[in-house]
């Protein structure tokens, strides 16, 4: 994957804690694998907040933000067994970025 830029993001966990109570927010922002993982953790809101911030940072690094066919729920933030995070892209977002 071509590096487009650098992205960073900070989010208040309380904001995510309020938002994850809404099913529409969850389905628009997170993939089913992320939702399943976060609901299995001790601090659910923190798990979702980390993933939200990573998605925002990724979108900023692209220079587009969430636009031009990029969907948050198609940017999946997962972890390797050792805890190292990685990004998995699916569907339209993956196809769009392969064009670059």
ABEGO torsion letter per residue (X at the ends): XBBAEBBBBBBBAAAAAAAAABAAAAAAABBAAAAAAAAABABAAAAAAAAAAAAAAAAAAAGAEBBGGBBAAABBBBBBAAGBBBBBBBEAAAAAAAAX
